[in-house]
Amino acid sequence: MRRFVTMYSAIRTTFMAAVAFAAVTLSTGVQAQGVKVIAQHRDWTSYSYNEDGQKVCYMASVPKKAEGSYSKRGDIYLIVSHRVGEKRWDEVSVQFGYPFKEKGEAQLSVGKDKFRFFAEGDSAWAYDIADDEKIINAMIKGAELIVQGTSSRDTKTKDTYSLSGFSAAYRSINQACGKK
């Protein structure tokens, strides 16, 4: 696996702060814990912040529909991130709101394109950079994205995300982080 889970924890913590204060941030222009909302693009929001002097840009969305026979589930969202200082671009990740089984996997689908993700804790990532690039291209062309996973308690979930505004949000994080 090519990723370090600690990187995602930093983005998730920052994202949660942004979500918690999004209404205040958008209505007053005040930044929430260093997170700057770049713009709202239909169903996607783009953000940036500095971490150890390095710029991080990301975009996120919550599902339009979350299905499954669960009694309790945490926050659910999909993120695409750029970490300028690490030269890491287009990293796609999903926060499921529940812990996965050890060595769990998830499946992400855009139209007929399907991608496997590895799970760690309550999050999942594509197995390699080439898949991230393919996923981004599919998301630019697609209308909706479906993510399926199974919790550590064998609860199956299916989350449906709108891709409306995805391309504009993607352009905004590319511009904010200087990706050509």
Secondary structure, DSSP 8 states (H G I E B T S, - for coil): ----HHHHHHHHHHHHHHHHTHHHHHHH---BTTBEEEEEETTEEEEEEEETTEEEEEEEE--SEEEES-S-----EEEEEEEGGGTEEEEEEEE-SS-B-TT-EEEEEETTEEEEEEEETTEEEESSHHHHHHHHHHHHH-SEEEEEEEBTT--EEEEEEE-TTHHHHHHHHHHHHT--
